Amino acid sequence: MLNTPPSWWYATSDNPSFAARVLHPIGLLYGEIVKLRWRMQTPHCSSLPVICIGNFDAGGAGKTPLAIAVAEYLKVHGETPYFLSRGYGGNLSGPHLVNSAHDRVADVGDEPLLLVQHAPVVIARDRRAGADFIEKHGASVIVMDDGFQNPSLAKDMSLIAIDAQRGFGNGNIIPAGPLRAPVAFQKDLASAAVLLGEPADPVKSALADNLSGLPILTGRIAPRGDTHWLSDMQVIAYAGIGNPEKFFATLRELGAEILHARAFPDHHVYSESDAERLLGLADKSNLALVSTEKDAVRLRGTKGTVGALREKTRVLTIEIAFDATSRELLSQLITDALRSKRSR
């Protein structure tokens, strides 16, 4: 999967790029392969309820903070959630119970090291093996971070995180566009969609058409904790996430003045030269460095210049804030999914 989606993926569907037009037949074939994979495999049913947090498209849309929000809700209501993650970017295939004190990004990937701050995490390339492992460790519910398109494990509920500002871009399937499979096919597998952010009018109309008939929750990425330190502060912002511009926009909304913004690919592992450039720019300009939680876990445990970058970087922590109606709908969806599973 591309760590940096091409910008032409997010051109309007009314005016597709030359590349999108050329690659469109390959995208159609890719979509048919995804559907065939589902038809040829019988999903394994875990003894535990499985709540999946996924995307219809590639790229960052808020899956991990949404997974955390669901796990925190479950904990408040007496459940013992365990996260199940593929461990993208790590070299362990699992099943492996993440140890925050000893595991590194190179072992388990960056997202599991964020998730484990909220609930236990098991990484497993084989989702069925991961679910079997979790069943033996005292969990009451499994929260899958990604894996929506993977048919190996049955889901009792699937929440789809959608960046409301980008929507589904040009509406084409990989590699011609950002979609992982045809929208209609994916919509039939989903329980609800979570729109994060405020969509522009053209995107809003397209989303309404594509998501017709699916329950819709609305939320936004919001800062967690004190953010007064950002007010009127001049900063160097850097991020290696799916959509760095969203992070930069959040900083500006909080009153920060970004004099230099540096975007890196999603899951980027910072090198000594990256750190030298960022630290040199900060020293030369006498500016503070600010980044994301996801970037911070990738810097954890590092030494040398990268370790110095970690020490000099301030981190903006985030969470998903739902409106009252969406909080109530989320509660009902989770309650119904758990009750349905446990009544079988």
C-alpha positions in Angstrom: 0.0 0.0 0.0 1.3 3.5 -0.8 2.5 5.4 2.2 2.0 8.7 0.3 -1.2 8.6 -1.9 -0.8 10.5 -5.2 -2.6 13.9 -5.1 -4.5 13.0 -8.3 -6.4 10.4 -6.3 -8.3 13.3 -4.7 -9.2 15.2 -7.9 -12.9 15.4 -8.5 -14.6 12.4 -10.2 -15.9 14.9 -12.9 -12.4 15.7 -14.0 -10.2 12.6 -13.5 -6.5 12.8 -14.3 -4.9 11.1 -17.2 -3.3 8.6 -14.8 -6.7 7.8 -13.3 -8.2 7.2 -16.7 -5.3 4.9 -17.8 -5.4 2.9 -14.5 -9.1 2.7 -14.3 -9.4 -0.8 -15.9 -6.8 -2.2 -13.5 -8.8 -0.7 -10.6 -11.9 -2.5 -11.8 -9.9 -5.8 -11.9 -8.5 -5.2 -8.4 -12.1 -4.6 -7.1 -13.2 -7.9 -8.7 -10.3 -9.7 -7.0 -11.3 -8.4 -3.6 -14.9 -9.6 -4.1 -13.7 -13.0 -5.3 -11.5 -13.3 -2.3 -14.6 -12.8 -0.1 -16.7 -15.3 -2.1 -13.9 -18.0 -1.8 -13.3 -17.8 1.9 -15.6 -18.6 4.9 -14.7 -16.2 7.8 -13.8 -17.7 11.1 -16.2 -16.8 13.9 -14.5 -16.0 17.2 -16.2 -16.8 20.5 -15.8 -13.1 21.4 -17.5 -10.2 19.8 -15.4 -8.6 17.1 -15.7 -4.8 16.4 -13.7 -3.8 13.4 -12.5 -0.2 12.7 -11.8 0.2 9.0 -11.7 2.4 5.9 -13.2 2.1 2.4 -10.1 3.8 1.1 -6.4 3.9 1.5 -4.6 6.5 3.6 -5.2 8.0 7.0 -8.7 8.8 8.0 -8.7 8.5 11.8 -8.9 4.7 12.3 -6.6 4.5 15.2 -8.2 7.3 17.3 -11.6 5.8 16.5 -10.4 2.4 17.7 -9.2 4.0 20.9 -12.5 5.8 21.4 -14.4 2.5 21.0 -12.1 0.7 23.5 -12.4 3.5 26.0 -16.2 3.3 25.7 -16.1 -0.5 26.2 -13.9 -0.1 29.3 -16.2 2.5 30.9 -19.1 0.0 30.4 -17.3 -2.9 32.1 -15.8 -4.7 29.1 -12.2 -5.9 28.7 -11.2 -5.0 25.2 -8.1 -6.3 23.4 -6.9 -4.7 20.2 -6.1 -6.9 17.3 -3.6 -5.3 14.8 -1.7 -6.5 11.8 1.3 -4.6 13.2 2.0 -2.8 9.9 5.7 -1.9 9.6 6.9 -4.4 12.3 8.8 -7.5 11.6 6.9 -9.8 14.0 4.2 -11.9 12.5 2.6 -12.9 15.8 0.5 -13.7 17.5 2.4 -11.5 19.9 1.1 -9.6 23.0 2.7 -6.1 22.7 4.9 -5.1 25.6 5.2 -1.3 25.8 8.3 -1.5 27.8 10.3 -3.7 25.5 8.8 -3.7 22.0 9.9 -1.3 19.4 8.4 0.1 16.2 10.7 -2.2 14.2 9.1 -5.2 16.1 5.4 -4.3 16.1 4.8 -1.1 14.1 3.8 2.3 15.4 0.1 2.0 15.8 0.2 -0.9 18.3 2.5 1.2 20.5 -0.2 3.9 20.5 -3.1 1.5 21.1 -1.3 -0.3 24.0 -1.6 2.9 26.1 -5.3 2.2 26.2 -5.8 -1.6 26.2 -3.8 -4.7 25.6 -2.7 -5.3 21.9 -2.1 -8.5 20.0 -0.4 -8.3 16.7 -1.0 -11.1 14.2 -0.7 -11.2 10.4 -3.1 -14.2 10.6 -6.2 -12.5 12.1 -7.8 -15.9 13.0 -4.7 -16.9 14.9 -4.8 -13.5 16.6 -8.4 -13.9 17.7 -7.7 -17.4 19.1 -4.8 -16.0 21.0 -6.9 -13.2 22.5 -9.6 -15.6 23.5 -7.1 -17.3 25.9 -6.1 -14.0 27.6 -9.2 -12.9 29.5 -10.6 -10.4 26.9 -14.4 -9.9 26.6 -14.3 -8.2 23.2 -11.9 -7.8 20.3 -11.4 -4.4 18.6 -9.7 -4.8 15.2 -7.7 -1.8 14.1 -7.9 -2.2 10.3 -8.7 -5.5 8.5 -12.1 -4.5 7.3 -11.4 -5.9 3.8 -9.8 -9.1 5.3 -12.4 -12.0 5.1 -10.5 -14.4 7.4 -12.3 -13.2 10.6 -16.0 -12.5 10.9 -16.9 -9.1 12.3 -19.9 -8.5 14.5 -19.8 -4.8 13.9 -17.7 -2.7 11.4 -17.3 1.1 11.8 -15.9 2.9 8.8 -13.7 6.0 9.4 -14.0 8.5 6.6 -12.1 11.8 6.2 -15.1 14.0 5.5 -13.0 16.6 3.7 -11.4 14.2 1.2 -14.2 11.7 0.9 -13.4 9.0 -1.6 -11.5 11.3 -3.9 -12.0 10.5 -7.6 -14.2 7.5 -6.7 -11.8 5.0 -8.4 -10.3 1.8 -7.0 -6.6 1.3 -6.4 -4.4 2.1 -8.3 -6.6 4.5 -10.2 -8.0 6.0 -7.0 -8.1 5.6 -3.2 -10.9 3.0 -2.9 -9.9 -0.5 -1.7 -13.0 -2.1 -3.4 -16.3 -0.8 -4.9 -18.2 1.3 -2.5 -21.5 -0.7 -2.9 -19.7 -3.9 -2.0 -18.0 -2.4 1.0 -21.1 -0.7 2.2 -22.9 -4.0 2.4 -20.2 -5.3 4.9 -20.3 -2.1 7.1 -22.4 -1.4 10.2 -22.0 2.4 10.2 -19.8 5.2 8.8 -18.1 7.8 11.0 -17.5 11.1 9.2 -14.6 12.9 10.7 -14.5 16.6 10.0 -16.7 19.0 8.0 -17.1 18.1 4.3 -17.1 20.7 1.6 -20.2 20.9 -0.5 -19.1 18.7 -3.5 -17.7 16.0 -1.2 -20.8 16.2 1.1 -23.0 15.5 -1.9 -20.9 12.6 -3.1 -20.7 11.0 0.4 -24.5 11.3 0.8 -25.0 9.4 -2.5 -22.3 6.7 -1.7 -23.4 6.1 1.9 -27.2 6.2 1.4 -28.9 3.6 3.7 -25.9 3.3 6.1 -26.1 4.8 9.6 -23.9 7.9 9.8 -22.1 9.2 12.9 -20.3 12.5 12.9 -17.2 13.5 14.9 -14.0 15.5 14.7 -10.4 15.1 15.6 -10.0 17.2 18.8 -7.0 17.9 20.9 -6.8 16.1 24.2 -5.6 17.9 27.3 -4.1 21.4 27.6 -3.3 23.2 24.4 -2.8 26.7 25.6 0.9 26.3 25.0 0.2 26.4 21.3 -1.6 29.8 21.3 0.4 32.4 19.4 3.4 30.0 19.3 5.6 30.0 16.2 6.5 26.4 15.4 8.1 23.9 13.1 5.5 21.2 12.5 6.4 17.8 11.1 4.4 14.6 10.7 4.7 11.2 9.0 1.0 10.2 9.0 -1.6 9.4 6.4 -2.8 13.0 6.1 -0.2 15.5 7.5 -2.2 18.5 6.3 -4.9 17.6 8.7 -2.4 17.8 11.6 -1.1 21.1 10.4 -4.6 22.5 10.1 -5.4 21.4 13.7 -2.3 23.3 15.0 -3.4 26.4 13.2 -6.9 26.1 14.6 -5.3 26.0 18.1 -3.5 29.3 17.4 -0.1 28.1 16.4 1.8 29.9 13.6 3.5 27.3 11.5 6.6 28.8 9.9 7.9 25.5 8.5 5.8 22.4 7.8 7.5 19.1 6.9 5.3 16.2 5.7 6.8 12.7 5.6 5.2 9.4 4.3 2.9 7.5 6.7 4.8 5.2 9.1 8.0 7.1 8.2 11.1 6.0 10.2 13.2 9.0 10.9 16.8 8.9 9.9 19.8 10.8 11.4 19.7 13.1 8.4 16.0 13.8 8.9 16.7 14.7 12.5 19.7 16.8 11.6 17.7 18.9 9.2 14.8 19.4 11.6 17.0 20.2 14.6 19.2 22.5 12.4 16.1 24.4 11.2 14.8 24.7 14.8 18.2 26.0 16.1 18.6 28.4 13.2 15.0 29.8 13.5 14.8 29.5 17.3 11.4 27.7 16.9 9.7 24.9 18.8 9.3 21.5 17.1 5.8 20.0 17.2 4.6 16.6 16.0 2.0 13.8 16.5 1.6 11.0 19.0 2.2 8.5 16.2 5.5 10.1 15.2 6.5 10.2 18.9 6.2 6.5 19.3 8.5 6.0 16.3 11.1 8.3 18.0 10.8 6.5 21.3 13.9 4.6 22.4 16.1 6.2 19.8 19.6 7.6 20.4 22.0 10.0 18.7 20.5 12.8 16.6 17.1 11.1 16.3 17.0 10.8 20.1 17.8 14.5 20.4 14.9 15.2 18.0 12.6 13.2 20.3 13.8 15.2 23.4 13.1 18.6 21.7 9.8 17.7 20.1 6.5 18.6 21.8 3.5 16.4 21.0 -0.1 17.2 20.3 -2.4 14.5 21.7 -5.8 14.0 20.1 -9.1 12.2 20.4 -12.3 11.9 18.6 -15.1 14.1 19.8 -18.7 13.0 18.9 -21.8 15.1 19.0 -24.5 14.0 21.4 -26.6 12.2 18.7 -23.6 10.3 17.4 -22.5 9.3 20.9 -26.0 7.9 21.5 -26.0 6.0 18.2 -22.5 4.6 18.8 -23.6 3.3 22.2 -26.7 1.7 20.7 -24.6 0.1 17.9 -22.1 -1.4 20.3 -24.8 -2.6 22.7 -26.7 -4.3 19.9 -23.6 -6.0 18.5 -22.5 -7.3 21.9 -26.0 -8.5 22.8 -26.5 -10.2 19.4 -23.1 -12.0 19.6 -23.7 -13.2 23.2 -27.3 -14.4 22.5 -26.1 -16.9 19.9 
